[in-house]
Amino acid sequence: MKNRSIGILILFLLVNYTAFSQAKHTFEVKGGNFVYDGKPIQIHSGEMHFARVPKPYWRHRLKMMKAMGLNTVATYVFWNNQETAPGVWDFKTDSRDVAEFVRTAQQEGLMVILRPGPYACAEWEFGGYPWWLQKNKDLVIRNNNKAFLDSCRVYINHLAEQVKNLQITHGGPIIMVQAENEFGSYVAQRKDIPLEQHKAYSMAIKQELVDAGFDVPLFTSDGSWLLEGGSIKGTLPTVNGEDNINKIHETVNKYHDNMGPYMVAEFYPGWLDHWGEDFVKVSTKEVVDQTDKYLKAGISFNYYMIHGGTNFGFTSGANYDENHDIQPDITSYDYDAPISEAGWETPKYDSLRKEIQAYTHEKLPPVPAPIKTIGIPAASFDASADLFSLISKMTPVENDNPMTFEDLNQGHGYVLYRRKFNQPISGKLVLNGLRDYALIYVSGKKVGELNRNTKTYTMDINIPFNSTLDILVENMGRINYGSQITQNFKGIISPVIIADQEITGNWKMYKLPMSSVPEIEKGKTGAVENHPAIYHAKFNLTEAGDTFVDMSKWGKGIVFVNGHNLGRYWKVGPQQTLYLPGCWLKKGENDITVFEQLNDVVHADINAVKVPVLNQLNTNQGK
């Protein structure tokens, strides 16, 4: 009887907690303020993308935010993470359940700012767009184009079905929704398009959100000097990365009837990172001092990122600059954020927590304990395979000319382009249409590397009589920011030239999307030095926990553990370990599979460590 009474009491408390956490509130943009339940408030928000964090860890990270003194979480929804293939929608599996994330935030006492795009940027593959949009010849990305807007409408309506009843107007925690994203920067880079056409597009996106049932305040976010192109009539403008209080007031006033509220929608406590470049650090003092300015001036803010998470699988995007035709983002999205990639409390977190607590005088909840961390001793490989031996058993696609990934109906991974030469040819190989990284082989012997990142598109080559040319091409992530977002085809997208001759006829394409764990023959070791190889091992655990797979002795490739693609590694750094969440491990037997592209040496084992290595740049490693 006693146990039954305790059970009833627990049920009563749970019901009341749920009712309290889901009590209906109000939120308005009114009189120059954000008004919550009739009272002006200051939004203290942190950005966290549910797609970048394993679902079992969402609550832990949200508790971390609450314990730091934040009252809101902002999150992007990535269209290509929800529409996994044309017309195939997934709002339930893995970390795709946006509605559950929003409900969890509400349960933890946080308001939610939703950023649905349809363009997100965010160092995410293609800025969130599905890769196959490019296959529609009538469709123009991010433009007042019927085919594109029709596609956006379908996405927005599917998303609205999941979350419109979670808006604060319906008893949920979503207080604001962003219309498009940083559109002003795109307008500034696409001056070839009339401003009126740009404005028609952004207004169309706003209308699609309204028509789908989004009835909370809408907002835009841009650099303070970019609001002419980015602002939308009747929508709250916010500014990104602006530290000058007077400039914030002046800019928002200009585009919002000479009144607030004033918000920095992206306040950067860290920064993004590319392969082959230094890991970027932002000082704690700089972030705390700026936070203090915002708090005292009544400026609402959103830390981008408060917790970055990880670009698992093939989700990382890319940038470009004058020195690099592509700058692929590293797998870790740690971002030097206050909450680390693995959810750890950092000195930056502690300092900001003290700053916010001193200002609000709130009694904050205790900081949650970190997830347990483990190391994994070296696991010996029990099987390996030479990629070329596996390809010999595959059926290729044949064409007179190399085909793009998109023409092959493949979004990600790798394609091996093969051509047999009945006559010898030698001279300069020119691959200006390389997207993005290629290993070159003649009759199975590695003869070079080409790399869009370093603008290395040519090399000398000698192909003897009766030889085979193999070009293994990797898609390192589609560009997610800037005018070149409209030019995102992958593979070989222009003619292959050798000795000034276009090489046509008899091309064979072997598709290697790596969308699931590659299977190799058990118990057989067939890896060959300087050939791409697949390795497999099993390891046993007495307990599960977070860990970091040590890839510092490897070349370039991807790693699967228990079916999960942990993402890309590359010896150039700065990242030398891959985050492996403990929720993907299990007591007893676990599987690990590595696809190693370079394979300079045949590997015997692999291990994992307790501490990540994210700032070890190896500039002497070459390409």
LINVEN-V408184 format. One record per residue. RES is the residue in one small letter. SS is DSSP state (a for helix, b for strand, c for the rest). OMEGA is omega in whole degrees, 0 to 359 (* if undefined). Layout:
res->RES ss->SS omega->OMEGA
res->RES ss->SS omega->OMEGA
This chain:
res->m ss->c omega->180
res->k ss->a omega->180
res->n ss->a omega->179
res->r ss->a omega->180
res->s ss->a omega->178
res->i ss->a omega->180
res->g ss->a omega->179
res->i ss->a omega->180
res->l ss->a omega->179
res->i ss->a omega->179
res->l ss->a omega->179
res->f ss->a omega->181
res->l ss->a omega->180
res->l ss->a omega->180
res->v ss->a omega->181
res->n ss->a omega->177
res->y ss->a omega->180
res->t ss->a omega->181
res->a ss->a omega->180
res->f ss->a omega->185
res->s ss->a omega->182
res->q ss->c omega->176
res->a ss->c omega->185
res->k ss->c omega->179
res->h ss->c omega->177
res->t ss->c omega->178
res->f ss->b omega->180
res->e ss->b omega->163
res->v ss->b omega->191
res->k ss->b omega->174
res->g ss->c omega->180
res->g ss->c omega->183
res->n ss->b omega->160
res->f ss->b omega->186
res->v ss->b omega->181
res->y ss->b omega->183
res->d ss->c omega->175
res->g ss->c omega->182
res->k ss->b omega->177
res->p ss->b omega->178
res->i ss->b omega->172
res->q ss->c omega->180
res->i ss->c omega->174
res->h ss->b omega->190
res->s ss->b omega->173
res->g ss->b omega->181
res->e ss->b omega->174
res->m ss->b omega->182
res->h ss->c omega->185
res->f ss->a omega->181
res->a ss->a omega->184
res->r ss->a omega->184
res->v ss->c omega->177
res->p ss->c omega->183
res->k ss->a omega->179
res->p ss->a omega->181
res->y ss->a omega->182
res->w ss->a omega->185
res->r ss->a omega->179
res->h ss->a omega->181
res->r ss->a omega->178
res->l ss->a omega->175
res->k ss->a omega->176
res->m ss->a omega->179
res->m ss->a omega->180
res->k ss->a omega->181
res->a ss->a omega->177
res->m ss->c omega->178
res->g ss->c omega->180
res->l ss->c omega->178
res->n ss->c omega->186
res->t ss->b omega->170
res->v ss->b omega->174
res->a ss->b omega->180
res->t ss->b omega->169
res->y ss->b omega->163
res->v ss->c omega->181
res->f ss->c omega->183
res->w ss->a omega->184
res->n ss->a omega->174
res->n ss->a omega->181
res->q ss->a omega->173
res->e ss->b omega->191
res->t ss->b omega->173
res->a ss->b omega->183
res->p ss->c omega->179
res->g ss->c omega->179
res->v ss->b omega->185
res->w ss->b omega->182
res->d ss->c omega->176
res->f ss->c omega->185
res->k ss->c omega->190
res->t ss->c omega->176
res->d ss->c omega->183
res->s ss->c omega->182
res->r ss->c omega->187
res->d ss->c omega->184
res->v ss->a omega->181
res->a ss->a omega->179
res->e ss->a omega->177
res->f ss->a omega->180
res->v ss->a omega->178
res->r ss->a omega->180
res->t ss->a omega->177
res->a ss->a omega->179
res->q ss->a omega->178
res->q ss->a omega->179
res->e ss->c omega->174
res->g ss->c omega->181
res->l ss->c omega->168
res->m ss->b omega->184
res->v ss->b omega->169
res->i ss->b omega->184
res->l ss->b omega->180
res->r ss->b omega->188
res->p ss->c omega->182
res->g ss->c omega->13
res->p ss->c omega->172
res->y ss->c omega->183
res->a ss->c omega->189
res->c ss->c omega->167
res->a ss->c omega->181
res->e ss->c omega->181
res->w ss->b omega->180
res->e ss->a omega->176
res->f ss->a omega->180
res->g ss->a omega->180
res->g ss->a omega->180
res->y ss->c omega->172
res->p ss->c omega->185
res->w ss->a omega->187
res->w ss->a omega->175
res->l ss->a omega->183
res->q ss->a omega->181
res->k ss->a omega->178
res->n ss->c omega->185
res->k ss->c omega->180
res->d ss->c omega->187
res->l ss->c omega->177
res->v ss->c omega->183
res->i ss->c omega->170
res->r ss->c omega->186
res->n ss->c omega->176
res->n ss->c omega->187
res->n ss->c omega->188
res->k ss->a omega->182
res->a ss->a omega->180
res->f ss->a omega->180
res->l ss->a omega->176
res->d ss->a omega->178
res->s ss->a omega->178
res->c ss->a omega->181
res->r ss->a omega->178
res->v ss->a omega->178
res->y ss->a omega->183
res->i ss->a omega->179
res->n ss->a omega->177
res->h ss->a omega->178
res->l ss->a omega->181
res->a ss->a omega->177
res->e ss->a omega->182
res->q ss->a omega->194
res->v ss->a omega->186
res->k ss->a omega->178
res->n ss->a omega->176
res->l ss->a omega->173
res->q ss->b omega->183
res->i ss->a omega->177
res->t ss->a omega->180
res->h ss->a omega->178
res->g ss->c omega->180
res->g ss->c omega->184
res->p ss->c omega->183
res->i ss->b omega->185
res->i ss->b omega->181
res->m ss->b omega->178
res->v ss->b omega->180
res->q ss->b omega->175
res->a ss->c omega->186
res->e ss->c omega->181
res->n ss->c omega->177
res->e ss->c omega->184
res->f ss->a omega->179
res->g ss->a omega->179
res->s ss->a omega->178
res->y ss->a omega->178
res->v ss->a omega->181
res->a ss->a omega->181
res->q ss->a omega->181
res->r ss->c omega->179
res->k ss->c omega->174
res->d ss->c omega->178
res->i ss->c omega->180
res->p ss->c omega->180
res->l ss->a omega->180
res->e ss->a omega->179
res->q ss->a omega->175
res->h ss->a omega->183
res->k ss->a omega->178
res->a ss->a omega->179
res->y ss->a omega->184
res->s ss->a omega->176
res->m ss->a omega->178
res->a ss->a omega->178
res->i ss->a omega->177
res->k ss->a omega->182
res->q ss->a omega->178
res->e ss->a omega->177
res->l ss->a omega->180
res->v ss->a omega->182
res->d ss->a omega->181
res->a ss->a omega->177
res->g ss->c omega->174
res->f ss->c omega->187
res->d ss->c omega->171
res->v ss->c omega->179
res->p ss->b omega->175
res->l ss->b omega->179
res->f ss->b omega->172
res->t ss->b omega->176
res->s ss->b omega->182
res->d ss->b omega->168
res->g ss->c omega->188
res->s ss->c omega->181
res->w ss->c omega->188
res->l ss->c omega->186
res->l ss->a omega->178
res->e ss->a omega->179
res->g ss->a omega->188
res->g ss->a omega->183
res->s ss->c omega->179
res->i ss->c omega->182
res->k ss->c omega->179
res->g ss->c omega->182
res->t ss->c omega->182
res->l ss->b omega->174
res->p ss->b omega->170
res->t ss->b omega->184
res->v ss->b omega->180
res->n ss->b omega->171
res->g ss->c omega->182
res->e ss->c omega->182
res->d ss->c omega->183
res->n ss->c omega->185
res->i ss->a omega->180
res->n ss->a omega->180
res->k ss->a omega->178
res->i ss->a omega->180
res->h ss->a omega->183
res->e ss->a omega->184
res->t ss->a omega->181
res->v ss->a omega->179
res->n ss->a omega->184
res->k ss->a omega->185
res->y ss->a omega->181
res->h ss->c omega->173
res->d ss->c omega->175
res->n ss->c omega->177
res->m ss->c omega->177
res->g ss->c omega->9
res->p ss->c omega->185
res->y ss->c omega->183
res->m ss->b omega->169
res->v ss->b omega->188
res->a ss->b omega->172
res->e ss->b omega->177
res->f ss->b omega->194
res->y ss->c omega->174
res->p ss->c omega->178
res->g ss->c omega->180
res->w ss->c omega->184
res->l ss->c omega->185
res->d ss->c omega->179
res->h ss->b omega->171
res->w ss->c omega->177
res->g ss->c omega->178
res->e ss->c omega->181
res->d ss->c omega->172
res->f ss->c omega->188
res->v ss->c omega->176
res->k ss->c omega->173
res->v ss->c omega->188
res->s ss->c omega->177
res->t ss->a omega->181
res->k ss->a omega->180
res->e ss->a omega->183
res->v ss->a omega->180
res->v ss->a omega->181
res->d ss->a omega->180
res->q ss->a omega->176
res->t ss->a omega->179
res->d ss->a omega->178
res->k ss->a omega->181
res->y ss->a omega->182
res->l ss->a omega->183
res->k ss->a omega->182
res->a ss->a omega->180
res->g ss->c omega->178
res->i ss->c omega->174
res->s ss->b omega->185
res->f ss->b omega->177
res->n ss->b omega->177
res->y ss->b omega->175
res->y ss->b omega->359
res->m ss->b omega->167
res->i ss->b omega->176
res->h ss->b omega->187
res->g ss->c omega->184
res->g ss->c omega->191
res->t ss->b omega->173
res->n ss->c omega->181
res->f ss->c omega->176
res->g ss->c omega->181
res->f ss->c omega->187
res->t ss->c omega->182
res->s ss->b omega->179
res->g ss->c omega->184
res->a ss->b omega->173
res->n ss->b omega->176
res->y ss->c omega->174
res->d ss->c omega->184
res->e ss->c omega->184
res->n ss->c omega->183
res->h ss->c omega->177
res->d ss->c omega->169
res->i ss->c omega->175
res->q ss->b omega->182
res->p ss->b omega->179
res->d ss->b omega->179
res->i ss->c omega->182
res->t ss->c omega->177
res->s ss->b omega->171
res->y ss->c omega->180
res->d ss->c omega->171
res->y ss->c omega->188
res->d ss->c omega->184
res->a ss->c omega->179
res->p ss->c omega->174
res->i ss->b omega->188
res->s ss->c omega->180
res->e ss->c omega->181
res->a ss->c omega->176
res->g ss->c omega->183
res->w ss->c omega->170
res->e ss->b omega->181
res->t ss->c omega->174
res->p ss->a omega->178
res->k ss->a omega->177
res->y ss->a omega->183
res->d ss->a omega->182
res->s ss->a omega->179
res->l ss->a omega->177
res->r ss->a omega->179
res->k ss->a omega->180
res->e ss->a omega->181
res->i ss->a omega->180
res->q ss->a omega->180
res->a ss->a omega->181
res->y ss->a omega->185
res->t ss->a omega->184
res->h ss->c omega->178
res->e ss->c omega->171
res->k ss->c omega->185
res->l ss->c omega->176
res->p ss->c omega->178
res->p ss->c omega->178
res->v ss->c omega->180
res->p ss->c omega->176
res->a ss->c omega->178
res->p ss->c omega->173
res->i ss->c omega->181
res->k ss->c omega->180
res->t ss->b omega->179
res->i ss->c omega->168
res->g ss->c omega->177
res->i ss->b omega->179
res->p ss->b omega->182
res->a ss->b omega->176
res->a ss->b omega->182
res->s ss->b omega->179
res->f ss->b omega->179
res->d ss->b omega->178
res->a ss->b omega->174
res->s ss->b omega->181
res->a ss->b omega->173
res->d ss->b omega->182
res->l ss->a omega->182
res->f ss->a omega->178
res->s ss->a omega->178
res->l ss->a omega->181
res->i ss->a omega->181
res->s ss->c omega->180
res->k ss->c omega->182
res->m ss->c omega->175
res->t ss->c omega->183
res->p ss->c omega->168
res->v ss->b omega->183
res->e ss->b omega->181
res->n ss->b omega->178
res->d ss->c omega->181
res->n ss->c omega->175
res->p ss->c omega->181
res->m ss->c omega->177
res->t ss->b omega->173
res->f ss->c omega->184
res->e ss->c omega->178
res->d ss->c omega->176
res->l ss->c omega->182
res->n ss->c omega->179
res->q ss->c omega->183
res->g ss->c omega->192
res->h ss->c omega->174
res->g ss->c omega->191
res->y ss->b omega->170
res->v ss->b omega->173
res->l ss->b omega->179
res->y ss->b omega->185
res->r ss->b omega->174
res->r ss->b omega->176
res->k ss->b omega->179
res->f ss->b omega->178
res->n ss->c omega->177
res->q ss->c omega->180
res->p ss->c omega->175
res->i ss->b omega->177
res->s ss->b omega->182
res->g ss->b omega->182
res->k ss->b omega->172
res->l ss->b omega->180
res->v ss->b omega->183
res->l ss->c omega->183
res->n ss->c omega->180
res->g ss->c omega->180
res->l ss->b omega->176
res->r ss->b omega->28
res->d ss->c omega->188
res->y ss->b omega->185
res->a ss->b omega->168
res->l ss->b omega->187
res->i ss->b omega->181
res->y ss->b omega->171
res->v ss->b omega->183
res->s ss->c omega->175
res->g ss->c omega->180
res->k ss->b omega->179
res->k ss->b omega->182
res->v ss->b omega->178
res->g ss->b omega->176
res->e ss->b omega->172
res->l ss->b omega->194
res->n ss->b omega->179
res->r ss->a omega->180
res->n ss->a omega->181
res->t ss->a omega->183
res->k ss->c omega->179
res->t ss->b omega->185
res->y ss->c omega->184
res->t ss->b omega->175
res->m ss->b omega->174
res->d ss->b omega->182
res->i ss->b omega->177
res->n ss->b omega->181
res->i ss->b omega->182
res->p ss->c omega->174
res->f ss->c omega->175
res->n ss->c omega->181
res->s ss->b omega->181
res->t ss->b omega->174
res->l ss->b omega->175
res->d ss->b omega->176
res->i ss->b omega->180
res->l ss->b omega->187
res->v ss->b omega->178
res->e ss->b omega->168
res->n ss->c omega->182
res->m ss->c omega->178
res->g ss->c omega->181
res->r ss->c omega->179
res->i ss->b omega->185
res->n ss->c omega->183
res->y ss->c omega->175
res->g ss->c omega->185
res->s ss->a omega->183
res->q ss->a omega->177
res->i ss->a omega->179
res->t ss->a omega->182
res->q ss->c omega->192
res->n ss->c omega->174
res->f ss->c omega->184
res->k ss->c omega->181
res->g ss->b omega->173
res->i ss->b omega->190
res->i ss->c omega->176
res->s ss->c omega->185
res->p ss->c omega->171
res->v ss->c omega->183
res->i ss->b omega->172
res->i ss->b omega->180
res->a ss->c omega->178
res->d ss->c omega->180
res->q ss->b omega->173
res->e ss->b omega->184
res->i ss->c omega->181
res->t ss->c omega->177
res->g ss->c omega->170
res->n ss->c omega->173
res->w ss->b omega->176
res->k ss->b omega->181
res->m ss->b omega->178
res->y ss->b omega->185
res->k ss->b omega->181
res->l ss->b omega->185
res->p ss->c omega->181
res->m ss->c omega->179
res->s ss->c omega->174
res->s ss->c omega->184
res->v ss->c omega->177
res->p ss->c omega->182
res->e ss->c omega->176
res->i ss->c omega->184
res->e ss->c omega->182
res->k ss->c omega->174
res->g ss->c omega->182
res->k ss->c omega->178
res->t ss->b omega->185
res->g ss->c omega->180
res->a ss->c omega->181
res->v ss->c omega->180
res->e ss->c omega->180
res->n ss->c omega->169
res->h ss->c omega->173
res->p ss->c omega->186
res->a ss->b omega->175
res->i ss->b omega->181
res->y ss->b omega->177
res->h ss->b omega->175
res->a ss->b omega->171
res->k ss->b omega->175
res->f ss->b omega->183
res->n ss->b omega->179
res->l ss->b omega->173
res->t ss->c omega->176
res->e ss->c omega->178
res->a ss->c omega->177
res->g ss->c omega->176
res->d ss->b omega->178
res->t ss->b omega->185
res->f ss->b omega->183
res->v ss->b omega->185
res->d ss->b omega->181
res->m ss->c omega->187
res->s ss->c omega->181
res->k ss->c omega->183
res->w ss->c omega->184
res->g ss->c omega->183
res->k ss->b omega->179
res->g ss->b omega->181
res->i ss->b omega->182
res->v ss->b omega->173
res->f ss->b omega->172
res->v ss->b omega->181
res->n ss->c omega->176
res->g ss->c omega->181
res->h ss->b omega->175
res->n ss->b omega->183
res->l ss->b omega->179
res->g ss->b omega->184
res->r ss->b omega->166
res->y ss->b omega->180
res->w ss->b omega->187
res->k ss->c omega->182
res->v ss->c omega->181
res->g ss->c omega->10
res->p ss->c omega->182
res->q ss->c omega->181
res->q ss->c omega->177
res->t ss->b omega->176
res->l ss->b omega->180
res->y ss->b omega->178
res->l ss->b omega->181
res->p ss->c omega->181
res->g ss->a omega->180
res->c ss->a omega->176
res->w ss->a omega->177
res->l ss->c omega->180
res->k ss->c omega->173
res->k ss->c omega->182
res->g ss->b omega->190
res->e ss->b omega->177
res->n ss->b omega->181
res->d ss->b omega->172
res->i ss->b omega->179
res->t ss->b omega->180
res->v ss->b omega->168
res->f ss->b omega->183
res->e ss->b omega->185
res->q ss->c omega->186
res->l ss->c omega->176
res->n ss->c omega->179
res->d ss->c omega->174
res->v ss->c omega->175
res->v ss->c omega->187
res->h ss->c omega->182
res->a ss->c omega->185
res->d ss->b omega->180
res->i ss->b omega->182
res->n ss->b omega->178
res->a ss->b omega->186
res->v ss->b omega->184
res->k ss->c omega->185
res->v ss->c omega->181
res->p ss->c omega->172
res->v ss->c omega->185
res->l ss->c omega->187
res->n ss->c omega->179
res->q ss->c omega->182
res->l ss->c omega->181
res->n ss->c omega->182
res->t ss->a omega->180
res->n ss->a omega->183
res->q ss->a omega->179
res->g ss->c omega->185
res->k ss->c omega->*
